[in-house]
Amino acid sequence: MENSGYLQNDPESIRYRRNSNTLTILGAGVSIFGFWGIIKLFTQIALGIHIFDASDEEALGDIGMIIAMFFLVIIMAFDVLLRLFVGLRARRDGQGKKVGKSYLVFIVWLMIGSIGSIYIVIDSILQGSGAFFDNYVALFMELSSLGICLEVFIAAISVRRYRAKMKKESN
């Protein structure tokens, strides 16, 4: 009698289903963090909050500030697209659809970027520069983003190992 139609409740199968669910749910979380950056940037612009220091604005001048803002928007758009790619691929992987490994490389890049941002924010806090509340919100958001990316990465590796093992056992 074939056992493939029955729900497997051994610890390894339960962990696989939990990790697949993690990929599906947190894949959306990775995407949402990209939009958070865009929302924050546009809110700062709309509220007239300075994104650059006054000394930077003075040194760059009007044309330099326009160019700097242009590059900032390009970087933010790239971040959103990268997070969307990773998030959508993680969701597909969690749903059992065939997905390449490239999103795992990109999620490592996102984690490295988050670690760099955390370092910059902690340095800003220790130097006493920037707004107190803004620094701690930024730290919380970057730690959250790093945690989600790390969980997605670990779940993806676990799911892929389980699938490879099941494929090997079925042959």
ChimeraX attribute file (.defattr): number of C-alpha atoms within 10 A of each C-alpha:
attribute: neighborCount
match mode: 1-to-1
recipient: residues
	/A:1	3
	/A:2	5
	/A:3	7
	/A:4	7
	/A:5	6
	/A:6	7
	/A:7	9
	/A:8	12
	/A:9	10
	/A:10	8
	/A:11	9
	/A:12	12
	/A:13	14
	/A:14	13
	/A:15	16
	/A:16	20
	/A:17	17
	/A:18	15
	/A:19	21
	/A:20	24
	/A:21	17
	/A:22	21
	/A:23	29
	/A:24	22
	/A:25	16
	/A:26	21
	/A:27	27
	/A:28	19
	/A:29	19
	/A:30	27
	/A:31	20
	/A:32	16
	/A:33	21
	/A:34	21
	/A:35	18
	/A:36	12
	/A:37	16
	/A:38	16
	/A:39	12
	/A:40	11
	/A:41	16
	/A:42	13
	/A:43	12
	/A:44	13
	/A:45	12
	/A:46	9
	/A:47	8
	/A:48	9
	/A:49	11
	/A:50	10
	/A:51	12
	/A:52	12
	/A:53	10
	/A:54	10
	/A:55	9
	/A:56	12
	/A:57	15
	/A:58	12
	/A:59	11
	/A:60	14
	/A:61	11
	/A:62	11
	/A:63	9
	/A:64	14
	/A:65	16
	/A:66	12
	/A:67	12
	/A:68	15
	/A:69	14
	/A:70	12
	/A:71	12
	/A:72	13
	/A:73	15
	/A:74	12
	/A:75	12
	/A:76	17
	/A:77	16
	/A:78	13
	/A:79	19
	/A:80	21
	/A:81	15
	/A:82	20
	/A:83	26
	/A:84	21
	/A:85	18
	/A:86	25
	/A:87	28
	/A:88	20
	/A:89	24
	/A:90	30
	/A:91	22
	/A:92	17
	/A:93	22
	/A:94	28
	/A:95	14
	/A:96	14
	/A:97	11
	/A:98	10
	/A:99	13
	/A:100	9
	/A:101	13
	/A:102	11
	/A:103	20
	/A:104	19
	/A:105	11
	/A:106	15
	/A:107	23
	/A:108	15
	/A:109	14
	/A:110	21
	/A:111	20
	/A:112	13
	/A:113	14
	/A:114	21
	/A:115	16
	/A:116	13
	/A:117	17
	/A:118	20
	/A:119	14
	/A:120	14
	/A:121	22
	/A:122	16
	/A:123	13
	/A:124	15
	/A:125	17
	/A:126	9
	/A:127	9
	/A:128	11
	/A:129	11
	/A:130	12
	/A:131	10
	/A:132	11
	/A:133	9
	/A:134	12
	/A:135	20
	/A:136	14
	/A:137	12
	/A:138	15
	/A:139	20
	/A:140	14
	/A:141	17
	/A:142	22
	/A:143	17
	/A:144	16
	/A:145	21
	/A:146	23
	/A:147	14
	/A:148	20
	/A:149	26
	/A:150	16
	/A:151	17
	/A:152	29
	/A:153	20
	/A:154	15
	/A:155	23
	/A:156	23
	/A:157	14
	/A:158	17
	/A:159	23
	/A:160	17
	/A:161	13
	/A:162	16
	/A:163	13
	/A:164	12
	/A:165	11
	/A:166	11
	/A:167	10
	/A:168	9
	/A:169	8
	/A:170	7
	/A:171	5
